[in-house]
Amino acid sequence: VPNYNLMGPVKAALESAVRYLAYELGEKHIRVHAVSPGPLKTRAASGLKDFDVLLSEAIERAPIGELVDIDDVGLTAAYLTTPFARRLTGTTTYVDGGLSIMA
């Protein structure tokens, strides 16, 4: 992704850490999750070069055709804390309108 800088390696490291922690903490019945959002309109992200282009491309490429927002991320995190997700651990949940499935 152009102008994404260190975010790719950082997200890959996060996903790896989640898997290792889930393995190590599983016997204590501690679940570990990562939530990986798509592009979000935040103050920090607005500093990325051509961020508006990245947002437009995300809308065009995502199967849902919409950007996610902070509420989408929060609702996903809340779900992961409920009994509905009691057997989930060690995975990354992508909150990106399907953008991550597009090649």
Long-range contacts (C-beta under 8 A, 24 or more apart in sequence): 1-54, 2-50, 2-54, 3-48, 3-49, 3-50, 3-51, 3-54, 4-48, 4-54, 5-48, 11-36, 14-92, 15-92, 18-90, 18-91, 18-92, 19-90, 21-90, 22-89, 22-90, 22-91, 23-90, 26-89, 26-90, 31-80, 31-85, 31-86, 31-88, 31-89, 32-89, 32-90, 33-77, 33-80, 33-85, 33-88, 33-89, 33-91, 33-92, 33-93, 34-91, 34-92, 34-93, 35-73, 35-76, 35-77, 35-80, 35-92, 35-93, 35-95, 36-92, 36-93, 36-94, 36-95, 36-96, 36-100, 37-68, 37-72, 37-73, 37-94, 37-95, 37-96, 38-62, 38-67, 38-68, 38-94, 38-95, 38-96, 38-97, 38-99, 38-100, 39-67, 39-96, 40-67, 40-68, 40-69, 40-70, 40-73, 41-67, 41-69, 42-70, 58-96, 58-97, 58-99, 61-99, 61-102, 62-96, 62-97, 62-98, 62-99, 62-102, 63-97, 63-98, 63-99, 63-101, 63-102, 64-97, 64-98, 65-97, 66-97, 67-97, 68-95, 68-96, 68-97
